[in-house]
Amino acid sequence: MAKISMQLLNSEHKSWLEIDRSLKKVNGKNIPFGKYMQDKYAFKEKDLDNEPDTNMAMLIIIKNHVEEFK
């Protein structure tokens, strides 16, 4: 199972939010954050593909995939 750092998760979330805001300004449609992360990092987490709520997707990723690297 893929692992990422909390810093990387925060960076990805910030980037996704910027894309999401830009697309909304031009009436575009973005994919949910969970699906975005699932596609990018291959977490093999079925719940992420179908999770429309960004906060819930973040919690799933933190719980199952965030690891503090030293």
HTML snippet that shows the backbone in 3Dmol.js (N, CA, C, O; Angstrom):
<script src="https://3Dmol.org/build/3Dmol-min.js"></script>
<div id="view" style="width:600px;height:400px;position:relative"></div>
<script>
const pdb = `
ATOM      1  N   MET A   1       0.840  -1.177   0.000  1.00  0.00           N
ATOM      2  CA  MET A   1       0.000   0.000   0.000  1.00  0.00           C
ATOM      3  C   MET A   1       0.890   1.246   0.000  1.00  0.00           C
ATOM      4  O   MET A   1       1.844   1.337   0.774  1.00  0.00           O
ATOM      5  N   ALA A   2       0.579   2.176  -0.849  1.00  0.00           N
ATOM      6  CA  ALA A   2       1.382   3.384  -0.991  1.00  0.00           C
ATOM      7  C   ALA A   2       1.313   4.246   0.268  1.00  0.00           C
ATOM      8  O   ALA A   2       0.268   4.344   0.911  1.00  0.00           O
ATOM      9  N   LYS A   3       2.439   4.864   0.607  1.00  0.00           N
ATOM     10  CA  LYS A   3       2.525   5.765   1.750  1.00  0.00           C
ATOM     11  C   LYS A   3       3.055   7.115   1.283  1.00  0.00           C
ATOM     12  O   LYS A   3       3.937   7.186   0.428  1.00  0.00           O
ATOM     13  N   ILE A   4       2.514   8.173   1.848  1.00  0.00           N
ATOM     14  CA  ILE A   4       2.992   9.524   1.564  1.00  0.00           C
ATOM     15  C   ILE A   4       3.145  10.264   2.882  1.00  0.00           C
ATOM     16  O   ILE A   4       2.639   9.821   3.914  1.00  0.00           O
ATOM     17  N   SER A   5       3.841  11.388   2.845  1.00  0.00           N
ATOM     18  CA  SER A   5       4.003  12.208   4.049  1.00  0.00           C
ATOM     19  C   SER A   5       2.839  13.180   4.177  1.00  0.00           C
ATOM     20  O   SER A   5       2.129  13.450   3.208  1.00  0.00           O
ATOM     21  N   MET A   6       2.656  13.697   5.372  1.00  0.00           N
ATOM     22  CA  MET A   6       1.617  14.695   5.615  1.00  0.00           C
ATOM     23  C   MET A   6       1.892  15.958   4.797  1.00  0.00           C
ATOM     24  O   MET A   6       0.963  16.597   4.304  1.00  0.00           O
ATOM     25  N   GLN A   7       3.162  16.310   4.657  1.00  0.00           N
ATOM     26  CA  GLN A   7       3.528  17.490   3.872  1.00  0.00           C
ATOM     27  C   GLN A   7       3.122  17.319   2.411  1.00  0.00           C
ATOM     28  O   GLN A   7       2.624  18.254   1.784  1.00  0.00           O
ATOM     29  N   LEU A   8       3.339  16.118   1.875  1.00  0.00           N
ATOM     30  CA  LEU A   8       2.957  15.871   0.481  1.00  0.00           C
ATOM     31  C   LEU A   8       1.442  15.910   0.331  1.00  0.00           C
ATOM     32  O   LEU A   8       0.934  16.458  -0.646  1.00  0.00           O
ATOM     33  N   LEU A   9       0.717  15.338   1.282  1.00  0.00           N
ATOM     34  CA  LEU A   9      -0.743  15.375   1.229  1.00  0.00           C
ATOM     35  C   LEU A   9      -1.245  16.816   1.244  1.00  0.00           C
ATOM     36  O   LEU A   9      -2.121  17.174   0.457  1.00  0.00           O
ATOM     37  N   ASN A  10      -0.705  17.634   2.120  1.00  0.00           N
ATOM     38  CA  ASN A  10      -1.113  19.045   2.183  1.00  0.00           C
ATOM     39  C   ASN A  10      -0.802  19.774   0.878  1.00  0.00           C
ATOM     40  O   ASN A  10      -1.601  20.585   0.410  1.00  0.00           O
ATOM     41  N   SER A  11       0.346  19.488   0.298  1.00  0.00           N
ATOM     42  CA  SER A  11       0.731  20.112  -0.965  1.00  0.00           C
ATOM     43  C   SER A  11      -0.211  19.687  -2.093  1.00  0.00           C
ATOM     44  O   SER A  11      -0.637  20.517  -2.896  1.00  0.00           O
ATOM     45  N   GLU A  12      -0.530  18.414  -2.149  1.00  0.00           N
ATOM     46  CA  GLU A  12      -1.454  17.909  -3.175  1.00  0.00           C
ATOM     47  C   GLU A  12      -2.847  18.516  -2.995  1.00  0.00           C
ATOM     48  O   GLU A  12      -3.509  18.863  -3.973  1.00  0.00           O
ATOM     49  N   HIS A  13      -3.281  18.640  -1.761  1.00  0.00           N
ATOM     50  CA  HIS A  13      -4.598  19.219  -1.491  1.00  0.00           C
ATOM     51  C   HIS A  13      -4.647  20.672  -1.944  1.00  0.00           C
ATOM     52  O   HIS A  13      -5.626  21.108  -2.551  1.00  0.00           O
ATOM     53  N   LYS A  14      -3.597  21.412  -1.650  1.00  0.00           N
ATOM     54  CA  LYS A  14      -3.530  22.815  -2.061  1.00  0.00           C
ATOM     55  C   LYS A  14      -3.558  22.934  -3.591  1.00  0.00           C
ATOM     56  O   LYS A  14      -4.262  23.784  -4.137  1.00  0.00           O
ATOM     57  N   SER A  15      -2.798  22.090  -4.271  1.00  0.00           N
ATOM     58  CA  SER A  15      -2.773  22.112  -5.737  1.00  0.00           C
ATOM     59  C   SER A  15      -4.134  21.765  -6.312  1.00  0.00           C
ATOM     60  O   SER A  15      -4.603  22.409  -7.251  1.00  0.00           O
ATOM     61  N   TRP A  16      -4.771  20.736  -5.740  1.00  0.00           N
ATOM     62  CA  TRP A  16      -6.096  20.333  -6.214  1.00  0.00           C
ATOM     63  C   TRP A  16      -7.111  21.454  -6.011  1.00  0.00           C
ATOM     64  O   TRP A  16      -7.942  21.701  -6.886  1.00  0.00           O
ATOM     65  N   LEU A  17      -7.052  22.135  -4.863  1.00  0.00           N
ATOM     66  CA  LEU A  17      -7.974  23.248  -4.602  1.00  0.00           C
ATOM     67  C   LEU A  17      -7.817  24.365  -5.627  1.00  0.00           C
ATOM     68  O   LEU A  17      -8.809  24.943  -6.073  1.00  0.00           O
ATOM     69  N   GLU A  18      -6.571  24.673  -6.004  1.00  0.00           N
ATOM     70  CA  GLU A  18      -6.335  25.714  -7.011  1.00  0.00           C
ATOM     71  C   GLU A  18      -6.925  25.310  -8.359  1.00  0.00           C
ATOM     72  O   GLU A  18      -7.537  26.130  -9.043  1.00  0.00           O
ATOM     73  N   ILE A  19      -6.743  24.053  -8.737  1.00  0.00           N
ATOM     74  CA  ILE A  19      -7.314  23.557  -9.988  1.00  0.00           C
ATOM     75  C   ILE A  19      -8.841  23.619  -9.910  1.00  0.00           C
ATOM     76  O   ILE A  19      -9.503  24.059 -10.851  1.00  0.00           O
ATOM     77  N   ASP A  20      -9.384  23.177  -8.788  1.00  0.00           N
ATOM     78  CA  ASP A  20     -10.836  23.152  -8.596  1.00  0.00           C
ATOM     79  C   ASP A  20     -11.427  24.558  -8.712  1.00  0.00           C
ATOM     80  O   ASP A  20     -12.435  24.754  -9.391  1.00  0.00           O
ATOM     81  N   ARG A  21     -10.807  25.528  -8.054  1.00  0.00           N
ATOM     82  CA  ARG A  21     -11.295  26.921  -8.114  1.00  0.00           C
ATOM     83  C   ARG A  21     -11.231  27.462  -9.537  1.00  0.00           C
ATOM     84  O   ARG A  21     -12.164  28.120  -9.995  1.00  0.00           O
ATOM     85  N   SER A  22     -10.134  27.187 -10.234  1.00  0.00           N
ATOM     86  CA  SER A  22      -9.981  27.670 -11.610  1.00  0.00           C
ATOM     87  C   SER A  22     -11.044  27.079 -12.525  1.00  0.00           C
ATOM     88  O   SER A  22     -11.624  27.780 -13.354  1.00  0.00           O
ATOM     89  N   LEU A  23     -11.290  25.795 -12.368  1.00  0.00           N
ATOM     90  CA  LEU A  23     -12.302  25.147 -13.206  1.00  0.00           C
ATOM     91  C   LEU A  23     -13.698  25.671 -12.905  1.00  0.00           C
ATOM     92  O   LEU A  23     -14.507  25.838 -13.818  1.00  0.00           O
ATOM     93  N   LYS A  24     -13.987  25.933 -11.641  1.00  0.00           N
ATOM     94  CA  LYS A  24     -15.310  26.459 -11.276  1.00  0.00           C
ATOM     95  C   LYS A  24     -15.547  27.842 -11.873  1.00  0.00           C
ATOM     96  O   LYS A  24     -16.682  28.186 -12.202  1.00  0.00           O
ATOM     97  N   LYS A  25     -14.481  28.645 -12.018  1.00  0.00           N
ATOM     98  CA  LYS A  25     -14.616  29.988 -12.597  1.00  0.00           C
ATOM     99  C   LYS A  25     -15.067  29.943 -14.050  1.00  0.00           C
ATOM    100  O   LYS A  25     -15.724  30.864 -14.536  1.00  0.00           O
ATOM    101  N   VAL A  26     -14.707  28.860 -14.740  1.00  0.00           N
ATOM    102  CA  VAL A  26     -15.070  28.747 -16.156  1.00  0.00           C
ATOM    103  C   VAL A  26     -16.129  27.659 -16.370  1.00  0.00           C
ATOM    104  O   VAL A  26     -16.277  27.122 -17.468  1.00  0.00           O
ATOM    105  N   ASN A  27     -16.854  27.354 -15.304  1.00  0.00           N
ATOM    106  CA  ASN A  27     -17.915  26.336 -15.331  1.00  0.00           C
ATOM    107  C   ASN A  27     -17.405  24.957 -15.732  1.00  0.00           C
ATOM    108  O   ASN A  27     -18.132  24.166 -16.333  1.00  0.00           O
ATOM    109  N   GLY A  28     -16.146  24.678 -15.392  1.00  0.00           N
ATOM    110  CA  GLY A  28     -15.577  23.359 -15.649  1.00  0.00           C
ATOM    111  C   GLY A  28     -15.895  22.409 -14.500  1.00  0.00           C
ATOM    112  O   GLY A  28     -16.397  22.823 -13.456  1.00  0.00           O
ATOM    113  N   LYS A  29     -15.599  21.153 -14.705  1.00  0.00           N
ATOM    114  CA  LYS A  29     -15.886  20.148 -13.694  1.00  0.00           C
ATOM    115  C   LYS A  29     -14.593  19.426 -13.343  1.00  0.00           C
ATOM    116  O   LYS A  29     -13.891  18.930 -14.224  1.00  0.00           O
ATOM    117  N   ASN A  30     -14.289  19.372 -12.076  1.00  0.00           N
ATOM    118  CA  ASN A  30     -13.099  18.691 -11.578  1.00  0.00           C
ATOM    119  C   ASN A  30     -13.489  17.333 -11.011  1.00  0.00           C
ATOM    120  O   ASN A  30     -14.648  17.113 -10.661  1.00  0.00           O
ATOM    121  N   ILE A  31     -12.530  16.431 -10.922  1.00  0.00           N
ATOM    122  CA  ILE A  31     -12.802  15.151 -10.267  1.00  0.00           C
ATOM    123  C   ILE A  31     -12.645  15.334  -8.759  1.00  0.00           C
ATOM    124  O   ILE A  31     -11.894  16.207  -8.324  1.00  0.00           O
ATOM    125  N   PRO A  32     -13.332  14.534  -7.961  1.00  0.00           N
ATOM    126  CA  PRO A  32     -13.204  14.645  -6.502  1.00  0.00           C
ATOM    127  C   PRO A  32     -11.764  14.393  -6.046  1.00  0.00           C
ATOM    128  O   PRO A  32     -11.011  13.672  -6.700  1.00  0.00           O
ATOM    129  N   PHE A  33     -11.400  14.992  -4.929  1.00  0.00           N
ATOM    130  CA  PHE A  33     -10.035  14.887  -4.412  1.00  0.00           C
ATOM    131  C   PHE A  33      -9.633  13.429  -4.170  1.00  0.00           C
ATOM    132  O   PHE A  33      -8.503  13.044  -4.471  1.00  0.00           O
ATOM    133  N   GLY A  34     -10.535  12.627  -3.637  1.00  0.00           N
ATOM    134  CA  GLY A  34     -10.212  11.222  -3.375  1.00  0.00           C
ATOM    135  C   GLY A  34      -9.839  10.471  -4.647  1.00  0.00           C
ATOM    136  O   GLY A  34      -8.868   9.714  -4.668  1.00  0.00           O
ATOM    137  N   LYS A  35     -10.609  10.683  -5.698  1.00  0.00           N
ATOM    138  CA  LYS A  35     -10.320  10.030  -6.982  1.00  0.00           C
ATOM    139  C   LYS A  35      -9.008  10.544  -7.565  1.00  0.00           C
ATOM    140  O   LYS A  35      -8.218   9.772  -8.108  1.00  0.00           O
ATOM    141  N   TYR A  36      -8.781  11.847  -7.450  1.00  0.00           N
ATOM    142  CA  TYR A  36      -7.528  12.454  -7.920  1.00  0.00           C
ATOM    143  C   TYR A  36      -6.323  11.783  -7.254  1.00  0.00           C
ATOM    144  O   TYR A  36      -5.364  11.410  -7.928  1.00  0.00           O
ATOM    145  N   MET A  37      -6.380  11.633  -5.927  1.00  0.00           N
ATOM    146  CA  MET A  37      -5.269  11.025  -5.197  1.00  0.00           C
ATOM    147  C   MET A  37      -5.158   9.530  -5.499  1.00  0.00           C
ATOM    148  O   MET A  37      -4.053   9.000  -5.609  1.00  0.00           O
ATOM    149  N   GLN A  38      -6.272   8.867  -5.629  1.00  0.00           N
ATOM    150  CA  GLN A  38      -6.282   7.437  -5.962  1.00  0.00           C
ATOM    151  C   GLN A  38      -5.613   7.204  -7.315  1.00  0.00           C
ATOM    152  O   GLN A  38      -4.794   6.297  -7.464  1.00  0.00           O
ATOM    153  N   ASP A  39      -5.966   8.025  -8.294  1.00  0.00           N
ATOM    154  CA  ASP A  39      -5.380   7.891  -9.631  1.00  0.00           C
ATOM    155  C   ASP A  39      -3.887   8.220  -9.625  1.00  0.00           C
ATOM    156  O   ASP A  39      -3.102   7.558 -10.304  1.00  0.00           O
ATOM    157  N   LYS A  40      -3.503   9.223  -8.875  1.00  0.00           N
ATOM    158  CA  LYS A  40      -2.113   9.674  -8.882  1.00  0.00           C
ATOM    159  C   LYS A  40      -1.180   8.752  -8.105  1.00  0.00           C
ATOM    160  O   LYS A  40      -0.052   8.515  -8.535  1.00  0.00           O
ATOM    161  N   TYR A  41      -1.633   8.230  -6.967  1.00  0.00           N
ATOM    162  CA  TYR A  41      -0.755   7.456  -6.088  1.00  0.00           C
ATOM    163  C   TYR A  41      -1.122   5.977  -5.977  1.00  0.00           C
ATOM    164  O   TYR A  41      -0.468   5.239  -5.239  1.00  0.00           O
ATOM    165  N   ALA A  42      -2.140   5.536  -6.685  1.00  0.00           N
ATOM    166  CA  ALA A  42      -2.542   4.119  -6.694  1.00  0.00           C
ATOM    167  C   ALA A  42      -2.636   3.544  -5.288  1.00  0.00           C
ATOM    168  O   ALA A  42      -2.000   2.539  -4.972  1.00  0.00           O
ATOM    169  N   PHE A  43      -3.436   4.192  -4.448  1.00  0.00           N
ATOM    170  CA  PHE A  43      -3.591   3.751  -3.061  1.00  0.00           C
ATOM    171  C   PHE A  43      -4.327   2.414  -2.925  1.00  0.00           C
ATOM    172  O   PHE A  43      -4.255   1.781  -1.872  1.00  0.00           O
ATOM    173  N   LYS A  44      -5.022   1.982  -3.956  1.00  0.00           N
ATOM    174  CA  LYS A  44      -5.820   0.739  -3.904  1.00  0.00           C
ATOM    175  C   LYS A  44      -6.851   0.813  -2.785  1.00  0.00           C
ATOM    176  O   LYS A  44      -7.028  -0.125  -2.007  1.00  0.00           O
ATOM    177  N   GLU A  45      -7.518   1.946  -2.731  1.00  0.00           N
ATOM    178  CA  GLU A  45      -8.512   2.234  -1.693  1.00  0.00           C
ATOM    179  C   GLU A  45      -9.851   2.484  -2.390  1.00  0.00           C
ATOM    180  O   GLU A  45     -10.089   3.577  -2.902  1.00  0.00           O
ATOM    181  N   LYS A  46     -10.723   1.474  -2.411  1.00  0.00           N
ATOM    182  CA  LYS A  46     -11.994   1.590  -3.138  1.00  0.00           C
ATOM    183  C   LYS A  46     -12.827   2.768  -2.659  1.00  0.00           C
ATOM    184  O   LYS A  46     -13.504   3.414  -3.459  1.00  0.00           O
ATOM    185  N   ASP A  47     -12.784   3.051  -1.375  1.00  0.00           N
ATOM    186  CA  ASP A  47     -13.598   4.137  -0.821  1.00  0.00           C
ATOM    187  C   ASP A  47     -13.239   5.499  -1.416  1.00  0.00           C
ATOM    188  O   ASP A  47     -14.104   6.368  -1.525  1.00  0.00           O
ATOM    189  N   LEU A  48     -11.988   5.697  -1.798  1.00  0.00           N
ATOM    190  CA  LEU A  48     -11.567   6.990  -2.343  1.00  0.00           C
ATOM    191  C   LEU A  48     -12.193   7.268  -3.712  1.00  0.00           C
ATOM    192  O   LEU A  48     -12.520   8.413  -4.026  1.00  0.00           O
ATOM    193  N   ASP A  49     -12.356   6.236  -4.513  1.00  0.00           N
ATOM    194  CA  ASP A  49     -12.942   6.428  -5.848  1.00  0.00           C
ATOM    195  C   ASP A  49     -14.350   6.991  -5.783  1.00  0.00           C
ATOM    196  O   ASP A  49     -14.770   7.746  -6.661  1.00  0.00           O
ATOM    197  N   ASN A  50     -15.068   6.624  -4.749  1.00  0.00           N
ATOM    198  CA  ASN A  50     -16.481   7.003  -4.658  1.00  0.00           C
ATOM    199  C   ASN A  50     -16.770   8.056  -3.595  1.00  0.00           C
ATOM    200  O   ASN A  50     -17.935   8.335  -3.313  1.00  0.00           O
ATOM    201  N   GLU A  51     -15.741   8.644  -3.001  1.00  0.00           N
ATOM    202  CA  GLU A  51     -15.944   9.620  -1.925  1.00  0.00           C
ATOM    203  C   GLU A  51     -16.021  11.035  -2.503  1.00  0.00           C
ATOM    204  O   GLU A  51     -15.005  11.572  -2.944  1.00  0.00           O
ATOM    205  N   PRO A  52     -17.213  11.646  -2.508  1.00  0.00           N
ATOM    206  CA  PRO A  52     -17.351  12.994  -3.072  1.00  0.00           C
ATOM    207  C   PRO A  52     -16.877  14.103  -2.129  1.00  0.00           C
ATOM    208  O   PRO A  52     -16.593  15.213  -2.578  1.00  0.00           O
ATOM    209  N   ASP A  53     -16.788  13.818  -0.840  1.00  0.00           N
ATOM    210  CA  ASP A  53     -16.432  14.832   0.150  1.00  0.00           C
ATOM    211  C   ASP A  53     -14.914  14.899   0.336  1.00  0.00           C
ATOM    212  O   ASP A  53     -14.276  13.906   0.684  1.00  0.00           O
ATOM    213  N   THR A  54     -14.356  16.068   0.103  1.00  0.00           N
ATOM    214  CA  THR A  54     -12.912  16.256   0.211  1.00  0.00           C
ATOM    215  C   THR A  54     -12.400  15.965   1.619  1.00  0.00           C
ATOM    216  O   THR A  54     -11.355  15.334   1.777  1.00  0.00           O
ATOM    217  N   ASN A  55     -13.118  16.413   2.631  1.00  0.00           N
ATOM    218  CA  ASN A  55     -12.664  16.199   4.011  1.00  0.00           C
ATOM    219  C   ASN A  55     -12.641  14.720   4.375  1.00  0.00           C
ATOM    220  O   ASN A  55     -11.718  14.264   5.050  1.00  0.00           O
ATOM    221  N   MET A  56     -13.637  13.975   3.941  1.00  0.00           N
ATOM    222  CA  MET A  56     -13.661  12.535   4.215  1.00  0.00           C
ATOM    223  C   MET A  56     -12.533  11.826   3.469  1.00  0.00           C
ATOM    224  O   MET A  56     -11.922  10.899   4.001  1.00  0.00           O
ATOM    225  N   ALA A  57     -12.257  12.255   2.249  1.00  0.00           N
ATOM    226  CA  ALA A  57     -11.156  11.674   1.486  1.00  0.00           C
ATOM    227  C   ALA A  57      -9.827  11.940   2.201  1.00  0.00           C
ATOM    228  O   ALA A  57      -8.969  11.061   2.281  1.00  0.00           O
ATOM    229  N   MET A  58      -9.670  13.154   2.715  1.00  0.00           N
ATOM    230  CA  MET A  58      -8.446  13.477   3.465  1.00  0.00           C
ATOM    231  C   MET A  58      -8.312  12.558   4.682  1.00  0.00           C
ATOM    232  O   MET A  58      -7.224  12.049   4.952  1.00  0.00           O
ATOM    233  N   LEU A  59      -9.391  12.346   5.408  1.00  0.00           N
ATOM    234  CA  LEU A  59      -9.334  11.486   6.592  1.00  0.00           C
ATOM    235  C   LEU A  59      -8.971  10.052   6.228  1.00  0.00           C
ATOM    236  O   LEU A  59      -8.182   9.420   6.931  1.00  0.00           O
ATOM    237  N   ILE A  60      -9.529   9.534   5.152  1.00  0.00           N
ATOM    238  CA  ILE A  60      -9.198   8.179   4.709  1.00  0.00           C
ATOM    239  C   ILE A  60      -7.719   8.076   4.371  1.00  0.00           C
ATOM    240  O   ILE A  60      -7.050   7.114   4.749  1.00  0.00           O
ATOM    241  N   ILE A  61      -7.215   9.073   3.657  1.00  0.00           N
ATOM    242  CA  ILE A  61      -5.799   9.061   3.261  1.00  0.00           C
ATOM    243  C   ILE A  61      -4.905   9.176   4.492  1.00  0.00           C
ATOM    244  O   ILE A  61      -3.920   8.447   4.611  1.00  0.00           O
ATOM    245  N   ILE A  62      -5.237  10.082   5.406  1.00  0.00           N
ATOM    246  CA  ILE A  62      -4.431  10.242   6.623  1.00  0.00           C
ATOM    247  C   ILE A  62      -4.413   8.941   7.418  1.00  0.00           C
ATOM    248  O   ILE A  62      -3.361   8.503   7.883  1.00  0.00           O
ATOM    249  N   LYS A  63      -5.566   8.339   7.569  1.00  0.00           N
ATOM    250  CA  LYS A  63      -5.674   7.115   8.369  1.00  0.00           C
ATOM    251  C   LYS A  63      -4.878   5.956   7.761  1.00  0.00           C
ATOM    252  O   LYS A  63      -4.200   5.221   8.479  1.00  0.00           O
ATOM    253  N   ASN A  64      -4.961   5.797   6.445  1.00  0.00           N
ATOM    254  CA  ASN A  64      -4.414   4.596   5.819  1.00  0.00           C
ATOM    255  C   ASN A  64      -3.109   4.775   5.041  1.00  0.00           C
ATOM    256  O   ASN A  64      -2.441   3.790   4.727  1.00  0.00           O
ATOM    257  N   HIS A  65      -2.739   6.022   4.726  1.00  0.00           N
ATOM    258  CA  HIS A  65      -1.617   6.193   3.816  1.00  0.00           C
ATOM    259  C   HIS A  65      -0.572   7.226   4.228  1.00  0.00           C
ATOM    260  O   HIS A  65       0.471   7.329   3.584  1.00  0.00           O
ATOM    261  N   VAL A  66      -0.826   7.980   5.271  1.00  0.00           N
ATOM    262  CA  VAL A  66       0.156   8.990   5.681  1.00  0.00           C
ATOM    263  C   VAL A  66       1.129   8.367   6.684  1.00  0.00           C
ATOM    264  O   VAL A  66       0.740   7.717   7.654  1.00  0.00           O
ATOM    265  N   GLU A  67       2.387   8.594   6.408  1.00  0.00           N
ATOM    266  CA  GLU A  67       3.439   8.093   7.280  1.00  0.00           C
ATOM    267  C   GLU A  67       4.440   9.219   7.481  1.00  0.00           C
ATOM    268  O   GLU A  67       4.808   9.909   6.531  1.00  0.00           O
ATOM    269  N   GLU A  68       4.873   9.399   8.701  1.00  0.00           N
ATOM    270  CA  GLU A  68       5.882  10.417   8.976  1.00  0.00           C
ATOM    271  C   GLU A  68       7.263   9.840   8.679  1.00  0.00           C
ATOM    272  O   GLU A  68       7.694   8.874   9.308  1.00  0.00           O
ATOM    273  N   PHE A  69       7.933  10.433   7.734  1.00  0.00           N
ATOM    274  CA  PHE A  69       9.257   9.989   7.338  1.00  0.00           C
ATOM    275  C   PHE A  69      10.303  10.754   8.148  1.00  0.00           C
ATOM    276  O   PHE A  69      10.125  11.935   8.449  1.00  0.00           O
ATOM    277  N   LYS A  70      11.358  10.094   8.484  1.00  0.00           N
ATOM    278  CA  LYS A  70      12.414  10.729   9.289  1.00  0.00           C
ATOM    279  C   LYS A  70      13.643  10.966   8.466  1.00  0.00           C
ATOM    280  O   LYS A  70      14.634  11.492   8.973  1.00  0.00           O
TER     281      LYS A  70
END
`;
const viewer = $3Dmol.createViewer("view");
viewer.addModel(pdb, "pdb");
viewer.setStyle({}, {cartoon: {color: "spectrum"}});
viewer.zoomTo();
viewer.render();
</script>
